[in-house]
Amino acid sequence: MDEKFYLDIGNAGDPLLKSPGDRAIYRFLEILPGILAWGTLIFVSLFSWLAPIFIAFFIIAFDIYWLLKTIFLSLHMRSTYTQMRANMRVDWLKKIKKEKAGEWEKIYHLVILPFYKEPSEILDATINALAQANYPKDKMIVVLAQEERAGLAASQIAQRIKEKYGHLFFKFFISVHPADIEGELAGKGSNTTFAAREVKKEVIDPLNLPYQNIIVSNLDIDTCVFPDYFSRLVFEFLSAENPHRCSFQPVPVYNNNIWEAPAFSRVVATSGTFWHMMQQERPERLATFSSHSLSWQALVEMDFWNTKNVSEDSRIFWKALLFYDGNYKTIPLFYPVSMDANLAPSFTLTALNIYRQQRRWGWGAENIPYVIFGFLKNKKINLSTKIFWVFNHIEGFWSWSTNALILFFLGWLPLFLGGPNFNVSVLSYHLPQVTRFIMTLAMVGLISSAVISTLLLPPPPKKRGRFSYFPMILQWVMLPFTILIFGALPGLEAQTRLLLGRYMGFWVTPKEISQTAKP
């Protein structure tokens, strides 16, 4: 057996896990996130009855922790916003011509765009943004990664896009990912891997393009790059100490259709943007997400993305971390890409799609067993690196699935379950007041959220009136609701599914045509 067989494991049922012991360990690790989440919720609920005084103090301490964490992350968000705005004012092509002369001219960009059944207008907007990029198009290879199972309509869309834009780039390649390849999970990871192998065979190798001079960007099909994105990417690539041991992560800003999306969708989308802005300020714990870039040389060495899991965008980082024995990191670009907020023909369907999308992102907990199992097998990674990543990874998904429930629901249980002795105590009287005061202080962060979200907005459509920005500010009163309904609950469901072994498939977020101007 290959000593690094663990790099390609999909789940506990994977045939690569030939040893019963390995299979049992991996299955236990799949159960672990759900056990921790449900254990926390049961602990708070049970001890609200058995030990209400203890839980009351626990809840107050937890609220203080949440307040401090909110302040800490808010400062990171503000810092990222400042850096991002500053970077957007820089002419990065001019900068690399001046500071990276003799190096940047060698770089090629390979842009892979996997798509399924998205409308042609979505693809058109994305490719048009590439065509408008402030970067030489003769250094760009664009790949439309089509799914065979999408049928004739997808083929026709791909051909129309190629006829319209193909001549603008160095190469424009269409790959067609076959349906039902044995051992694959149908989704973005398997599609992009097939596309990358095809373009390697048909374009890169025949032209003898040096692998070390190619940056590959795996972009969601609704990703519209800003004009200097590729120049900014090249600058960071050439500035990195070892660019072939790095991924590069932009900030996903869900602005393509933000003016058409309902208020709750805007809050969920912008909250996601804020989280990734905060993460840019913490590069030591930054993994890849959604649209990202990395060295083609590294990607080939690792044998591309994983074809058996849902969360291929983050899995490629964890795979690289294991493959290179802990010597891998993600470099934040402090530069945005524009993507779609969730939008469907009806209010109900939009809400359902947001929940499904968040559940799919919550399924990223599947990487917890993958990483820990890989750490157990890879003896070359130092212990401190393993402890750091295991703790941060588990804590992140535990917080996702439990914190909002404790804050907005379980925190009141001692008052209902504590019994008469607790209810006549001074602590019982002051608990609601103390928690309300602490949470009110934490909610002050809504002000900065409202301000920054408004500053990130594209210009409103002409049909909007002069007061169009007011709903964008007032919508933030919905944040507690969205954190609970579209955050904790889908995250908890995903971890519960993993606990029960009910493995998820890849759900493609439906895209609606937007009238909002793209970058």
SEMIDO-577746 format. One record per residue (C-alpha): residue number from 1; residue in one letter; x, y, z. Coordinates in nm, 4 decimals, padded with zeros to 6 digits, always signed. Layout:
N
> pos:code:X:Y:Z
> NUM:a:X:Y:Z
...
This chain:
519
> pos:code:X:Y:Z
> 1:m:+00.0000:+00.0000:+00.0000
> 2:d:+00.1147:+00.3566:-00.0752
> 3:e:+00.2501:+00.5037:+00.2502
> 4:k:+00.0504:+00.8231:+00.1833
> 5:f:-00.2731:+00.6453:+00.0955
> 6:y:-00.4516:+00.8645:+00.3500
> 7:l:-00.4275:+01.1646:+00.1142
> 8:d:-00.7119:+01.0334:-00.1016
> 9:i:-00.9530:+00.9014:+00.1615
> 10:g:-01.3125:+01.0102:+00.1167
> 11:n:-01.4808:+00.8662:+00.4283
> 12:a:-01.4698:+00.5703:+00.6656
> 13:g:-01.6111:+00.3419:+00.3986
> 14:d:-01.3310:+00.4149:+00.1516
> 15:p:-01.1655:+00.0989:+00.0116
> 16:l:-00.8287:+00.2635:+00.0788
> 17:l:-00.8897:+00.1886:+00.4472
> 18:k:-00.8016:-00.1792:+00.4217
> 19:s:-00.7217:-00.2313:+00.7896
> 20:p:-01.0220:-00.2808:+01.0225
> 21:g:-00.8313:-00.0814:+01.2835
> 22:d:-00.7801:+00.2129:+01.0478
> 23:r:-01.1436:+00.2010:+00.9465
> 24:a:-01.2544:+00.2024:+01.3114
> 25:i:-01.0260:+00.4961:+01.3947
> 26:y:-01.1482:+00.6969:+01.0976
> 27:r:-01.5115:+00.6251:+01.1829
> 28:f:-01.4537:+00.7355:+01.5429
> 29:l:-01.3003:+01.0595:+01.4151
> 30:e:-01.6089:+01.1158:+01.1981
> 31:i:-01.8264:+01.0760:+01.5058
> 32:l:-01.6133:+01.3127:+01.7149
> 33:p:-01.7423:+01.6552:+01.5918
> 34:g:-02.1055:+01.5549:+01.6437
> 35:i:-02.0327:+01.4073:+01.9852
> 36:l:-01.8627:+01.7296:+02.0975
> 37:a:-02.1483:+01.9463:+01.9653
> 38:w:-02.4331:+01.7382:+02.1037
> 39:g:-02.2396:+01.6704:+02.4232
> 40:t:-02.2108:+02.0446:+02.4848
> 41:l:-02.5810:+02.1066:+02.4211
> 42:i:-02.6872:+01.8123:+02.6388
> 43:f:-02.4445:+01.9193:+02.9121
> 44:v:-02.5911:+02.2715:+02.9284
> 45:s:-02.9482:+02.1416:+02.9175
> 46:l:-02.9021:+01.8658:+03.1745
> 47:f:-02.7033:+02.0739:+03.4219
> 48:s:-02.9537:+02.3601:+03.3935
> 49:w:-03.1738:+02.1175:+03.5863
> 50:l:-02.9173:+01.9371:+03.8030
> 51:a:-02.6774:+02.2250:+03.8781
> 52:p:-02.8447:+02.5528:+03.7726
> 53:i:-02.6069:+02.7727:+03.9765
> 54:f:-02.3023:+02.6217:+03.8045
> 55:i:-02.4607:+02.6591:+03.4599
> 56:a:-02.5672:+03.0174:+03.5349
> 57:f:-02.2056:+03.1107:+03.6059
> 58:f:-02.0984:+02.9107:+03.3010
> 59:i:-02.3409:+03.1054:+03.0811
> 60:i:-02.2197:+03.4401:+03.2171
> 61:a:-01.8591:+03.3356:+03.1541
> 62:f:-01.9523:+03.2155:+02.8067
> 63:d:-02.1241:+03.5457:+02.7274
> 64:i:-01.8129:+03.7348:+02.8378
> 65:y:-01.6014:+03.5066:+02.6174
> 66:w:-01.8347:+03.5797:+02.3257
> 67:l:-01.8084:+03.9550:+02.3891
> 68:l:-01.4287:+03.9472:+02.3936
> 69:k:-01.4198:+03.7266:+02.0854
> 70:t:-01.6561:+03.9633:+01.9039
> 71:i:-01.4338:+04.2623:+01.9836
> 72:f:-01.1215:+04.0691:+01.8811
> 73:l:-01.2658:+03.9589:+01.5478
> 74:s:-01.4203:+04.2990:+01.4811
> 75:l:-01.0774:+04.4597:+01.5051
> 76:h:-00.9430:+04.2031:+01.2575
> 77:m:-01.2301:+04.2785:+01.0204
> 78:r:-01.1635:+04.6517:+01.0288
> 79:s:-00.7930:+04.5956:+00.9663
> 80:t:-00.8633:+04.3699:+00.6683
> 81:y:-01.1094:+04.6202:+00.5250
> 82:t:-00.8470:+04.8959:+00.5456
> 83:q:-00.5835:+04.6793:+00.3766
> 84:m:-00.8278:+04.5590:+00.1131
> 85:r:-00.9335:+04.9125:+00.0180
> 86:a:-00.5694:+05.0216:+00.0044
> 87:n:-00.4816:+04.7283:-00.2228
> 88:m:-00.7673:+04.8120:-00.4565
> 89:r:-00.6189:+05.1582:-00.5135
> 90:v:-00.2849:+05.0138:-00.6293
> 91:d:-00.2008:+04.9593:-00.9965
> 92:w:-00.0635:+04.6099:-00.9391
> 93:l:+00.0371:+04.5508:-01.3011
> 94:k:+00.2517:+04.8620:-01.2886
> 95:k:+00.3915:+04.7495:-00.9546
> 96:i:+00.4956:+04.4030:-01.0731
> 97:k:+00.6452:+04.5508:-01.3904
> 98:k:+00.8601:+04.7724:-01.1704
> 99:e:+00.9403:+04.5424:-00.8772
> 100:k:+00.9238:+04.1977:-01.0388
> 101:a:+01.0742:+04.2760:-01.3787
> 102:g:+01.2204:+03.9696:-01.5451
> 103:e:+01.0064:+03.7402:-01.3288
> 104:w:+00.6402:+03.8245:-01.3834
> 105:e:+00.6643:+03.7908:-01.7637
> 106:k:+00.7250:+03.4157:-01.7226
> 107:i:+00.4036:+03.3559:-01.5282
> 108:y:+00.0956:+03.1976:-01.6875
> 109:h:-00.2477:+03.1935:-01.5274
> 110:l:-00.4563:+02.8793:-01.5616
> 111:v:-00.8162:+02.9632:-01.4713
> 112:i:-01.0517:+02.6672:-01.4201
> 113:l:-01.4246:+02.7427:-01.4156
> 114:p:-01.6377:+02.4374:-01.3301
> 115:f:-02.0037:+02.4729:-01.4188
> 116:y:-02.3160:+02.2609:-01.4196
> 117:k:-02.6522:+02.4048:-01.5267
> 118:e:-02.5937:+02.7740:-01.4611
> 119:p:-02.7535:+03.0209:-01.7073
> 120:s:-02.5304:+03.1515:-01.9858
> 121:e:-02.5563:+03.5018:-01.8379
> 122:i:-02.3667:+03.3818:-01.5296
> 123:l:-02.0825:+03.2422:-01.7407
> 124:d:-02.0828:+03.5496:-01.9611
> 125:a:-02.0389:+03.7843:-01.6647
> 126:t:-01.7546:+03.5724:-01.5236
> 127:i:-01.5619:+03.5410:-01.8521
> 128:n:-01.6210:+03.9072:-01.9321
> 129:a:-01.4590:+03.9998:-01.5996
> 130:l:-01.1561:+03.7893:-01.7004
> 131:a:-01.1470:+03.9651:-02.0371
> 132:q:-01.1537:+04.3045:-01.8641
> 133:a:-00.8721:+04.2145:-01.6245
> 134:n:-00.5717:+04.4449:-01.6247
> 135:y:-00.3336:+04.1654:-01.7186
> 136:p:-00.1923:+04.0385:-02.0526
> 137:k:-00.4452:+03.7912:-02.1937
> 138:d:-00.1694:+03.6099:-02.3831
> 139:k:-00.0607:+03.4769:-02.0448
> 140:m:-00.4019:+03.3375:-01.9526
> 141:i:-00.5382:+02.9871:-02.0172
> 142:v:-00.9114:+02.9643:-01.9494
> 143:v:-01.0798:+02.6279:-01.8963
> 144:l:-01.4557:+02.5810:-01.8946
> 145:a:-01.5081:+02.2589:-01.7007
> 146:q:-01.8422:+02.1236:-01.8193
> 147:e:-02.0350:+01.8342:-01.6682
> 148:e:-02.1553:+01.5703:-01.9131
> 149:r:-02.4577:+01.5089:-01.6919
> 150:a:-02.5682:+01.8707:-01.7520
> 151:g:-02.6656:+01.7681:-02.1048
> 152:l:-02.6755:+01.9358:-02.4432
> 153:a:-02.7752:+02.2777:-02.3093
> 154:a:-02.4487:+02.3086:-02.1149
> 155:s:-02.2475:+02.2108:-02.4241
> 156:q:-02.4208:+02.4771:-02.6290
> 157:i:-02.3553:+02.7416:-02.3635
> 158:a:-01.9872:+02.6459:-02.3454
> 159:q:-01.9481:+02.6695:-02.7227
> 160:r:-02.1209:+03.0088:-02.7378
> 161:i:-01.8930:+03.1420:-02.4657
> 162:k:-01.5855:+03.0083:-02.6464
> 163:e:-01.6929:+03.1674:-02.9743
> 164:k:-01.7453:+03.5006:-02.8013
> 165:y:-01.4344:+03.5139:-02.5820
> 166:g:-01.1971:+03.2365:-02.6874
> 167:h:-00.9867:+03.4539:-02.9204
> 168:l:-00.9054:+03.6974:-02.6393
> 169:f:-00.6922:+03.4538:-02.4379
> 170:f:-00.3749:+03.2566:-02.4970
> 171:k:-00.5793:+02.9362:-02.4853
> 172:f:-00.9463:+02.8667:-02.4257
> 173:f:-01.0213:+02.5035:-02.3474
> 174:i:-01.3460:+02.3175:-02.2822
> 175:s:-01.3372:+01.9925:-02.0856
> 176:v:-01.6340:+01.7593:-02.0447
> 177:h:-01.6314:+01.5614:-01.7210
> 178:p:-01.7865:+01.2181:-01.7836
> 179:a:-02.0800:+01.1157:-01.5691
> 180:d:-02.0634:+00.8283:-01.3209
> 181:i:-01.6885:+00.7677:-01.3041
> 182:e:-01.6416:+00.4805:-01.0613
> 183:g:-01.5103:+00.5847:-00.7208
> 184:e:-01.5871:+00.9543:-00.7692
> 185:l:-01.8314:+01.1801:-00.5902
> 186:a:-02.0044:+01.3955:-00.8497
> 187:g:-01.9151:+01.7557:-00.7725
> 188:k:-01.6719:+02.0401:-00.8132
> 189:g:-01.3639:+01.8475:-00.6985
> 190:s:-01.4013:+01.5639:-00.9478
> 191:n:-01.4888:+01.8066:-01.2286
> 192:t:-01.1920:+02.0383:-01.1721
> 193:t:-00.9539:+01.7452:-01.1334
> 194:f:-01.0669:+01.5995:-01.4650
> 195:a:-01.0363:+01.9419:-01.6301
> 196:a:-00.6860:+01.9958:-01.4900
> 197:r:-00.5668:+01.6586:-01.6164
> 198:e:-00.7151:+01.7248:-01.9603
> 199:v:-00.5581:+02.0690:-01.9978
> 200:k:-00.2262:+01.9254:-01.8807
> 201:k:-00.2419:+01.6582:-02.1486
> 202:e:-00.3811:+01.8747:-02.4297
> 203:v:-00.2260:+02.2171:-02.3684
> 204:i:+00.0415:+02.2516:-02.1016
> 205:d:+00.2585:+01.9486:-02.1773
> 206:p:+00.2468:+01.9818:-02.5592
> 207:l:+00.3569:+02.3463:-02.5254
> 208:n:+00.6250:+02.2547:-02.2698
> 209:l:+00.5085:+02.5256:-02.0323
> 210:p:+00.7201:+02.5128:-01.7119
> 211:y:+00.5057:+02.3919:-01.4245
> 212:q:+00.6781:+02.6278:-01.1807
> 213:n:+00.5640:+02.9270:-01.3878
> 214:i:+00.1923:+02.8466:-01.3822
> 215:i:-00.0554:+02.9671:-01.1212
> 216:v:-00.3855:+02.7814:-01.1252
> 217:s:-00.7008:+02.9530:-01.0003
> 218:n:-00.9986:+02.7308:-00.9254
> 219:l:-01.2918:+02.9737:-00.9386
> 220:d:-01.6601:+02.9180:-00.8720
> 221:i:-01.8546:+02.9912:-01.1893
> 222:d:-02.0105:+03.3085:-01.0450
> 223:t:-01.6718:+03.4549:-00.9464
> 224:c:-01.6088:+03.7922:-01.1078
> 225:v:-01.2513:+03.9088:-01.0598
> 226:f:-01.1663:+04.2725:-01.0082
> 227:p:-00.9327:+04.4262:-01.2687
> 228:d:-00.6051:+04.3895:-01.0772
> 229:y:-00.6728:+04.0499:-00.9230
> 230:f:-00.4212:+03.8527:-01.1313
> 231:s:-00.1498:+04.1166:-01.0949
> 232:r:-00.2040:+04.1188:-00.7199
> 233:l:-00.1860:+03.7376:-00.7194
> 234:v:+00.1397:+03.7383:-00.9170
> 235:f:+00.2934:+03.9910:-00.6782
> 236:e:+00.2207:+03.7680:-00.3768
> 237:f:+00.3287:+03.4559:-00.5658
> 238:l:+00.6654:+03.6061:-00.6559
> 239:s:+00.7073:+03.7577:-00.3088
> 240:a:+00.6502:+03.4293:-00.1254
> 241:e:+00.9544:+03.2575:+00.0208
> 242:n:+00.8443:+02.9323:-00.1420
> 243:p:+00.5451:+02.9923:-00.3725
> 244:h:+00.5120:+02.6201:-00.4400
> 245:r:+00.4263:+02.5568:-00.0762
> 246:c:+00.1455:+02.8119:-00.0617
> 247:s:-00.2154:+02.8629:-00.1593
> 248:f:-00.3472:+03.2143:-00.2160
> 249:q:-00.6863:+03.3213:-00.0850
> 250:p:-00.8892:+03.6278:-00.1907
> 251:v:-01.1821:+03.7678:+00.0072
> 252:p:-01.5171:+03.6410:-00.1294
> 253:v:-01.7539:+03.9400:-00.1423
> 254:y:-02.1085:+03.8351:-00.2317
> 255:n:-02.2001:+04.1494:-00.4232
> 256:n:-02.2895:+04.0375:-00.7757
> 257:n:-02.6615:+04.0368:-00.7048
> 258:i:-02.6716:+04.1944:-00.3600
> 259:w:-02.9340:+04.4551:-00.4526
> 260:e:-03.1776:+04.1878:-00.5747
> 261:a:-03.1341:+03.9461:-00.2812
> 262:p:-03.3800:+03.9583:+00.0128
> 263:a:-03.2600:+04.1082:+00.3417
> 264:f:-03.1920:+03.7795:+00.5223
> 265:s:-02.9900:+03.6529:+00.2248
> 266:r:-02.7859:+03.9722:+00.2253
> 267:v:-02.7112:+03.9378:+00.5966
> 268:v:-02.6027:+03.5733:+00.5608
> 269:a:-02.3877:+03.6510:+00.2555
> 270:t:-02.2232:+03.9561:+00.4087
> 271:s:-02.1651:+03.7715:+00.7354
> 272:g:-01.9728:+03.5152:+00.5316
> 273:t:-01.7668:+03.7922:+00.3762
> 274:f:-01.6930:+03.9332:+00.7209
> 275:w:-01.5781:+03.5957:+00.8507
> 276:h:-01.3308:+03.5585:+00.5644
> 277:m:-01.2099:+03.9151:+00.6168
> 278:m:-01.1366:+03.8258:+00.9782
> 279:q:-00.9530:+03.5117:+00.8703
> 280:q:-00.7268:+03.7106:+00.6362
> 281:e:-00.5855:+03.8794:+00.9462
> 282:r:-00.5069:+03.5382:+01.0968
> 283:p:-00.2991:+03.3743:+00.8210
> 284:e:-00.1548:+03.1171:+01.0607
> 285:r:-00.4977:+02.9470:+01.0661
> 286:l:-00.6172:+03.0355:+00.7157
> 287:a:-00.7258:+02.7523:+00.4849
> 288:t:-00.8547:+02.7775:+00.1300
> 289:f:-01.2222:+02.8398:+00.0588
> 290:s:-01.4324:+02.8524:-00.2578
> 291:s:-01.2305:+03.0433:-00.5213
> 292:h:-00.8585:+03.0087:-00.4542
> 293:s:-00.5213:+02.9821:-00.6301
> 294:l:-00.2063:+02.7743:-00.5964
> 295:s:+00.1048:+02.6609:-00.7807
> 296:w:+00.0469:+02.4264:-01.0735
> 297:q:+00.3680:+02.2462:-00.9807
> 298:a:+00.2344:+02.1719:-00.6333
> 299:l:-00.1053:+02.0697:-00.7687
> 300:v:+00.0497:+01.8180:-01.0085
> 301:e:+00.2787:+01.6801:-00.7381
> 302:m:-00.0232:+01.6242:-00.5120
> 303:d:-00.2212:+01.4637:-00.7976
> 304:f:-00.4835:+01.7420:-00.8008
> 305:w:-00.7952:+01.7843:-00.5908
> 306:n:-00.9691:+01.5064:-00.4048
> 307:t:-01.2480:+01.3487:-00.6116
> 308:k:-01.4308:+01.1764:-00.3245
> 309:n:-01.5413:+01.4580:-00.0972
> 310:v:-01.7761:+01.7571:-00.0968
> 311:s:-01.5513:+02.0293:+00.0439
> 312:e:-01.2800:+02.0177:-00.2221
> 313:d:-01.1963:+02.3866:-00.1766
> 314:s:-01.0646:+02.3404:+00.1774
> 315:r:-00.9589:+01.9765:+00.1296
> 316:i:-00.6842:+02.0805:-00.1143
> 317:f:-00.5211:+02.2813:+00.1652
> 318:w:-00.5358:+01.9920:+00.4123
> 319:k:-00.4092:+01.7542:+00.1462
> 320:a:-00.1152:+01.9866:+00.0782
> 321:l:-00.0416:+02.0241:+00.4499
> 322:l:-00.0170:+01.6453:+00.4823
> 323:f:+00.1603:+01.5903:+00.1504
> 324:y:+00.4336:+01.8419:+00.2303
> 325:d:+00.4744:+01.7213:+00.5891
> 326:g:+00.3323:+02.0363:+00.7494
> 327:n:+00.5319:+02.2745:+00.5294
> 328:y:+00.2385:+02.4477:+00.3625
> 329:k:+00.0340:+02.7611:+00.4277
> 330:t:-00.2296:+02.9888:+00.2828
> 331:i:-00.1319:+03.3469:+00.2007
> 332:p:-00.4117:+03.6051:+00.2292
> 333:l:-00.4398:+03.8380:-00.0695
> 334:f:-00.6360:+04.1125:+00.1070
> 335:y:-00.8080:+04.1566:-00.2277
> 336:p:-01.1682:+04.0716:-00.3165
> 337:v:-01.3480:+03.8678:-00.5763
> 338:s:-01.7177:+03.9264:-00.6312
> 339:m:-01.9644:+03.6378:-00.6100
> 340:d:-02.3404:+03.5795:-00.5914
> 341:a:-02.5523:+03.5991:-00.2798
> 342:n:-02.8154:+03.3289:-00.2612
> 343:l:-03.1182:+03.4241:-00.4683
> 344:a:-03.4128:+03.2143:-00.5889
> 345:p:-03.7482:+03.2961:-00.7548
> 346:s:-03.9326:+03.2938:-00.4213
> 347:f:-03.8703:+03.3931:-00.0601
> 348:t:-03.9196:+03.0356:+00.0620
> 349:l:-03.6896:+02.8813:-00.1974
> 350:t:-03.4214:+03.1401:-00.1235
> 351:a:-03.4371:+03.0507:+00.2463
> 352:l:-03.4221:+02.6794:+00.1663
> 353:n:-03.1255:+02.7266:-00.0686
> 354:i:-02.9371:+02.9307:+00.1914
> 355:y:-02.9910:+02.6553:+00.4458
> 356:r:-02.8706:+02.3910:+00.2006
> 357:q:-02.5645:+02.5956:+00.1080
> 358:q:-02.4735:+02.6532:+00.4718
> 359:r:-02.5225:+02.2830:+00.5432
> 360:r:-02.2855:+02.1994:+00.2574
> 361:w:-02.0278:+02.4390:+00.3986
> 362:g:-02.0884:+02.2889:+00.7422
> 363:w:-02.0080:+01.9527:+00.5878
> 364:g:-01.6513:+02.0805:+00.5847
> 365:a:-01.6386:+01.9028:+00.9214
> 366:e:-01.5582:+01.5957:+00.7097
> 367:n:-01.2040:+01.7349:+00.7011
> 368:i:-01.1644:+01.6877:+01.0776
> 369:p:-01.1282:+01.3072:+01.0569
> 370:y:-00.9237:+01.3463:+00.7386
> 371:v:-00.6714:+01.5788:+00.9031
> 372:i:-00.6434:+01.3960:+01.2351
> 373:f:-00.6091:+01.0573:+01.0658
> 374:g:-00.3434:+01.2013:+00.8353
> 375:f:-00.1577:+01.3427:+01.1350
> 376:l:-00.1637:+00.9997:+01.2996
> 377:k:-00.0115:+00.8433:+00.9887
> 378:n:+00.2400:+01.1150:+00.9005
> 379:k:+00.5216:+01.1018:+01.1544
> 380:k:+00.7234:+01.3779:+00.9846
> 381:i:+00.4923:+01.6596:+01.0932
> 382:n:+00.5996:+01.8045:+01.4276
> 383:l:+00.3687:+01.7667:+01.7261
> 384:s:+00.3112:+02.1386:+01.7823
> 385:t:+00.1825:+02.1773:+01.4261
> 386:k:-00.0540:+01.8866:+01.4746
> 387:i:-00.1899:+02.0186:+01.8054
> 388:f:-00.2377:+02.3686:+01.6630
> 389:w:-00.4368:+02.2565:+01.3608
> 390:v:-00.6423:+01.9915:+01.5421
> 391:f:-00.7484:+02.2355:+01.8134
> 392:n:-00.8312:+02.5209:+01.5750
> 393:h:-01.0155:+02.2969:+01.3312
> 394:i:-01.2286:+02.1280:+01.5965
> 395:e:-01.2916:+02.4538:+01.7841
> 396:g:-01.4070:+02.6253:+01.4651
> 397:f:-01.6735:+02.3688:+01.3819
> 398:w:-01.7735:+02.3259:+01.7471
> 399:s:-01.8318:+02.7014:+01.7751
> 400:w:-02.0270:+02.7017:+01.4487
> 401:s:-02.2773:+02.4427:+01.5683
> 402:t:-02.3154:+02.5366:+01.9369
> 403:n:-02.2392:+02.8981:+02.0221
> 404:a:-02.5520:+03.0623:+01.8818
> 405:l:-02.7736:+02.7981:+02.0414
> 406:i:-02.6162:+02.8593:+02.3824
> 407:l:-02.6364:+03.2372:+02.3444
> 408:f:-02.9912:+03.2741:+02.2173
> 409:f:-03.1699:+02.9646:+02.3459
> 410:l:-03.0022:+02.7439:+02.6049
> 411:g:-02.8805:+03.0389:+02.8105
> 412:w:-03.2312:+03.0803:+02.9514
> 413:l:-03.2791:+02.7180:+03.0571
> 414:p:-03.1690:+02.7589:+03.4217
> 415:l:-03.4655:+02.9926:+03.4727
> 416:f:-03.7075:+02.7235:+03.3506
> 417:l:-03.5382:+02.4084:+03.4780
> 418:g:-03.3556:+02.5331:+03.7866
> 419:g:-03.6441:+02.4672:+04.0218
> 420:p:-03.7875:+02.6815:+04.3034
> 421:n:-03.4665:+02.7025:+04.5055
> 422:f:-03.2748:+02.8527:+04.2159
> 423:n:-03.5576:+03.0775:+04.1022
> 424:v:-03.5728:+03.2591:+04.4375
> 425:s:-03.1971:+03.3195:+04.4412
> 426:v:-03.0284:+03.6519:+04.3712
> 427:l:-02.8384:+03.4882:+04.0841
> 428:s:-03.1643:+03.3842:+03.9181
> 429:y:-03.2886:+03.7426:+03.9376
> 430:h:-02.9709:+03.8939:+03.7947
> 431:l:-02.8909:+03.6273:+03.5303
> 432:p:-03.1200:+03.7753:+03.2587
> 433:q:-03.0002:+04.1283:+03.3346
> 434:v:-02.6315:+04.0364:+03.3246
> 435:t:-02.6593:+03.8301:+03.0067
> 436:r:-02.8749:+04.0960:+02.8412
> 437:f:-02.6189:+04.3641:+02.9267
> 438:i:-02.3253:+04.1581:+02.7967
> 439:m:-02.5071:+04.0660:+02.4762
> 440:t:-02.6085:+04.4285:+02.4226
> 441:l:-02.2422:+04.5272:+02.4385
> 442:a:-02.1606:+04.2498:+02.1906
> 443:m:-02.4329:+04.3698:+01.9552
> 444:v:-02.2651:+04.7114:+01.9358
> 445:g:-02.0488:+04.5355:+01.6799
> 446:l:-02.3537:+04.5481:+01.4546
> 447:i:-02.2825:+04.9146:+01.3997
> 448:s:-01.9414:+04.8494:+01.2475
> 449:s:-02.0892:+04.5590:+01.0500
> 450:a:-02.3578:+04.7850:+00.9065
> 451:v:-02.1061:+05.0553:+00.8166
> 452:i:-01.8533:+04.8230:+00.6513
> 453:s:-02.1229:+04.6269:+00.4667
> 454:t:-02.2541:+04.9539:+00.3226
> 455:l:-01.9054:+05.0610:+00.2154
> 456:l:-01.8584:+04.7280:+00.0361
> 457:l:-02.1757:+04.7681:-00.1688
> 458:p:-02.1598:+04.8293:-00.5428
> 459:p:-02.3563:+05.1303:-00.6745
> 460:p:-02.7325:+05.0651:-00.6555
> 461:p:-02.9311:+05.0061:-00.9763
> 462:k:-03.0817:+05.3200:-01.1276
> 463:k:-03.4321:+05.2049:-01.0348
> 464:r:-03.3422:+05.2391:-00.6665
> 465:g:-03.4334:+05.5600:-00.4851
> 466:r:-03.2188:+05.7897:-00.2753
> 467:f:-03.3022:+05.5978:+00.0436
> 468:s:-03.1911:+05.2600:-00.0925
> 469:y:-02.9040:+05.2334:+00.1571
> 470:f:-03.1258:+05.2507:+00.4667
> 471:p:-03.2608:+04.8930:+00.4380
> 472:m:-02.9002:+04.7761:+00.3973
> 473:i:-02.8233:+04.9212:+00.7405
> 474:l:-03.1448:+04.8221:+00.9177
> 475:q:-03.1175:+04.4604:+00.7974
> 476:w:-02.8489:+04.3894:+01.0578
> 477:v:-03.1086:+04.3614:+01.3328
> 478:m:-03.1735:+04.0198:+01.1755
> 479:l:-02.8233:+03.8952:+01.2614
> 480:p:-02.9159:+03.6897:+01.5732
> 481:f:-03.1889:+03.5188:+01.3706
> 482:t:-02.9630:+03.4410:+01.0742
> 483:i:-02.6791:+03.3164:+01.2967
> 484:l:-02.9172:+03.0694:+01.4576
> 485:i:-03.1303:+02.9556:+01.1621
> 486:f:-02.8717:+02.9753:+00.8839
> 487:g:-02.5622:+02.9137:+01.0931
> 488:a:-02.5882:+02.6893:+01.3960
> 489:l:-02.8715:+02.4658:+01.2740
> 490:p:-02.7267:+02.3657:+00.9328
> 491:g:-02.3834:+02.3307:+01.0945
> 492:l:-02.5270:+02.1023:+01.3616
> 493:e:-02.7199:+01.9013:+01.1034
> 494:a:-02.4056:+01.8481:+00.8967
> 495:q:-02.2122:+01.7219:+01.1989
> 496:t:-02.5049:+01.5016:+01.3001
> 497:r:-02.5113:+01.3464:+00.9539
> 498:l:-02.1389:+01.2802:+00.9804
> 499:l:-02.1909:+01.1275:+01.3252
> 500:l:-02.4582:+00.8926:+01.1896
> 501:g:-02.2637:+00.8068:+00.8746
> 502:r:-02.5248:+00.9661:+00.6481
> 503:y:-02.2725:+01.1041:+00.4012
> 504:m:-02.3734:+01.4040:+00.1930
> 505:g:-02.3353:+01.4479:-00.1814
> 506:f:-02.2388:+01.7707:-00.3535
> 507:w:-02.5308:+02.0125:-00.3781
> 508:v:-02.4904:+02.2778:-00.6485
> 509:t:-02.6271:+02.6172:-00.5417
> 510:p:-02.8780:+02.7305:-00.8090
> 511:k:-02.7895:+03.0625:-00.9718
> 512:e:-03.0357:+03.3334:-01.0695
> 513:i:-02.9582:+03.5965:-01.3316
> 514:s:-02.8717:+03.9325:-01.1734
> 515:q:-02.9122:+04.2787:-01.3161
> 516:t:-02.6528:+04.4294:-01.0828
> 517:a:-02.3400:+04.5548:-01.2555
> 518:k:-02.0353:+04.3326:-01.2168
> 519:p:-01.6868:+04.4660:-01.1314
